[in-house]
Amino acid sequence: MTSADLVFTGGPVFTVDPARTRASSLAVAGDRIVAVGHDEVRELVGPRTEVVDLAGKLLVPGFQDAHVHAVFGGSELAECDLTGTVGVPEYLGRVRTYADAHPEEAWITGGGWSMESFAGGLPTRELLDSVVPDRPVLLANRDHHGAWANTKALELAGITADTPDPADGRIERGPDGTPSGMLQEGATALVSRLVPASTPADRLAGLLRAQKLLHSLGVTGWQDALLGAFSGRADPSDAYATAARDGSLTARVTGALWWDRQRGSEQIPELVALREKLSHGRFRATSVKIMQDGIAENFTAAMTSPYLDGCGCATANSGLSFVDPGALRRYVAELDALDFQVHFHALGDRAVREALDAVEAAVAANGRRGNRHHLAHLQVVHPDDLPRFAALGALANVQPLWAAHEPQMDELTIPFLGPERSAWQYPFGDLVRAGATLVAGSDWPVSSPDPLAGIHVAVNRREPGTADERVFLPEQRLDPSTALAAYTAGSAHANGHDDVGSLRPGNLADLVVLDRDILTGPPEEIAAARVERTYVGGRLVHAR
């Protein structure tokens, strides 16, 4: 080679390569990195080479998100958006404004409200009735494990005091049994099944809207954690298939096919067929998503011991295991034998243990096949299970933004877990010390898709910009390099991309330029960093 197409100089360059972690120059030819080093890289500058002077800005591998719902998130950007506030009057004002601006819509949908805004985390139908009494309203909460409905929506769904709770959810009720307007987990489907389905054009628009946002945040690849119909939402798979074939998908995406928890092994041939049908170009559907439990805030996360009540006494509720643990072990062994990766939602310590038991069963049945099974969320992990991640080769998929003191944690979680279990939450440091491979994701639209915000919380264990000086379990903090590696090499490994995630000659040139060096600057300023440029395969896909 006599010259490169693209050369970055004037570093720093953080490679996430143990052989050489820091450099000051990097060269790209075509879609690959061809040189990483210092002044000698400038020898590849030719008459047609584009030279980018970093001028002290930091060059890192493109961020990878190991757990995101991109089509859902992109679609919600066009719906009634309640994110960014915790004020009930603001919520109601936004709902009224959205309804007035969209008189043609039969249903008002969207979401993003926080449980902390309401006593006990439970909004009421009467509040929504006060602003939209004549059309059905259904708004997902921030966690997307529950939804707020008005009276019209409940009436259309036929939900009354006599309606039984579904096996995988709960209808919140008043003292006389009348539905109060809050639906938990699988109960949301009782209403959401009536919401008019999105069109293929809607879903494609949602994907492209999400891709633009994610590229602007430096994300070059991700794993979509739910491909299938769920809780009234249409399957987003067709959006990926279309974008992969027409070339509009610029990111590298792995899809996790939804495991229908109402069915068993009979669905596996269908998943095999979908893997073959959907995989094309930069998209491949090689993972299967099994949701093993719910969330702690509504007491559906599966725990090894019961939740506490408001007085600190044990209740009769230890949460939900959506898939029978014995059946789970069989299913995972079958999927592993077919070289599917299994992507678990495992939030409570019992769900984590059940997922690890399933991976252990797969290893016992099939040997180590290298399928990179991973457990997402990991809010509560029993200390006895920490060493099992490394022993089994199970990846620890964390969502760092949640590991901080904030009202939902302090008011709706810690009191009902108790001091011992509360100290087991989001054990990032312990997982690393136990030898686990750490990967990172956002779970957007549940929380922000910004990797820099996630790295900030992983390092500081405090939310960006908060006035609260408390550090949430400080012994679980990560150093900046480890946190950055989780969002790059770690998540690339989970997503099955072995030639991205680190800056080495021969790897694909998925690159991000940050406006500052977050590895040497003050840790409390990490979230203030901004993405200047994002490249996928050497092609510029975002410029600030």
C-alpha positions, 0 to 999 in steps of 0.5 A, a space after each residue: 500500500 502506498 497511501 490510505 484513504 483516511 488518516 487520523 493524527 494528533 491523537 490520543 487514540 484509545 485502541 482497546 487493544 491490550 498489546 497497545 492501548 494508546 496511539 496517536 495516529 490511525 490509517 484506514 483504507 477502504 473499510 478497514 484499519 491498516 495502521 495504528 501507531 504514531 508519526 510513522 502512520 503519516 507515511 500513508 498520507 497520499 494526494 487523495 488521503 483525507 487527513 483528520 487532525 484530532 487536535 487532542 480529541 479522543 479517537 475510540 472504537 465505535 460504541 456497541 449497544 448490547 441491549 436496545 429496542 431501536 425500532 420501538 425507541 425510534 417509533 416512540 419519538 413520533 408518539 406522545 413523549 413523557 420523558 425528561 420530566 417527573 411532574 404530573 401536571 407536565 405529563 397531563 399537559 403533554 398528553 392534552 397537547 398531543 391529543 389536540 395536535 393529532 385529532 385523527 388518531 383513534 388512540 393516544 399512545 406513547 410513554 416515558 413517565 416515571 413511577 416515582 411521580 405517583 404514590 406507590 408508583 401507581 397513576 390513576 385512570 381519572 388523571 388521564 380522563 381529566 385531559 382526554 375523556 373521549 379517546 382511549 389512552 395507553 402510555 407505557 412507563 419508563 421501564 416499559 413493564 407497565 402502562 397507564 390507561 384511561 377509563 375509555 381504554 379499559 372499557 374498550 378492553 372489557 376490563 372490570 372488577 371481575 377480570 382476572 389477572 393474567 398469569 404473567 401480570 397484574 391489574 392494579 385495582 381500587 379497594 372495591 376491585 375496580 381497575 385503577 388505570 395501571 397495568 403491570 407486565 402481561 396485563 398491558 396486553 389486555 389493552 394494547 392488543 386493541 391499539 391499531 397496528 403500525 404499518 411496515 412503513 411506520 416501523 422502517 421510519 422508526 428504525 431509520 429515526 433511531 439509527 440517526 440518533 444512535 449514530 449521533 451518539 457514536 453507536 455503530 452497532 447494536 443488538 435489538 433485544 426483542 424481535 417479535 410481537 410483544 405486548 400489542 406491539 408489531 414485530 419490528 423484524 421487517 424493518 431490519 430486513 428491508 433496511 438491510 436489503 435496500 442499503 439504508 441500514 448503515 449500522 451492524 445489527 444483531 437481532 434477538 428473536 423473541 421467545 414466546 413464554 406461552 409456548 415451548 420447544 415447538 417454536 424452535 423450528 420457527 426460530 431457525 427458519 426466521 434466522 435464515 430468512 432475516 439474516 442479510 448484509 449488516 443484519 443477522 438474527 442469531 440470538 434468542 431473547 428469553 425474558 425470565 422475570 420482570 422488574 423490582 419496582 413492581 415486585 415482579 423481578 424473581 428473587 430468592 427470598 420474598 419482598 418486604 412490605 412498607 414496614 420491613 416485614 417479609 411478604 408472600 411475594 418473591 416475584 415471577 419466573 416467566 419460564 419454568 426453571 426446569 423447562 428453561 434448562 431444556 430450552 437453552 440446551 436445545 437452542 445452544 445445540 443449534 448455535 443460537 445465542 441466548 439473551 436472557 432478561 434476568 433482573 432479580 437474583 433468582 432469575 439470574 441463578 435460573 439463567 446461569 443454571 440453564 447455561 450450565 445445563 447447555 454446557 453439560 449437554 453440548 460442551 462449550 460451543 462459544 455461543 456467547 450467552 448473556 444475561 441482561 440487567 443484573 440488578 440483584 446478583 447473589 454473591 454465590 453466583 458472581 464466579 459462575 459467569 466466568 466459569 460458564 463463559 456467560 457474559 454480564 450485560 449491564 445497563 449502567 445508567 440504573 446504578 445510581 441513587 434516584 427516587 425510583 431506586 430510593 423510594 420504590 426499590 431499596 425499602 422493599 429489598 432490604 439492606 442485604 439485597 440492596 447491597 447486591 445491586 448492579 455489582 459491576 466491580 465484583 463481576 469484573 473482579 470475578 473474571 466476568 466479561 462485561 458488556 453494556 447496553 442502554 435498554 433504550 427507550 427505557 433509558 437514554 441511549 447515550 453511551 457516554 452517560 452510561 460510562 459516566 454512571 459506571 465510573 461515578 455511580 451517580 447520575 450526570 448533573 445530579 445535586 445528590 452527592 451520594 455514591 451508590 455502592 462506591 465499591 462497584 465503580 469501574 475505572 474509565 478504561 474498563 467502562 469504555 471497553 464494556 461499551 466497545 470490545 465487550 459489546 462487540 463480542 456479545 453482538 458477534 462482531 469479532 473485527 470491531 470493538 478495538 482499533 487494530 490493523 485488519 479490523 473494520 473502521 468503526 470509529 468515533 471521535 470525542 471532543 475530549 479525552 474522557 480517560 484522562 479528564 475529570 471523571 465527573 465530567 465524562 457525561 459532558 463529552 460529545 461525539 464529533 464524528 462517527 464512522 462505520 466501515 470508514 464511512 462518515 455517518 455523523 458529523 456534529 
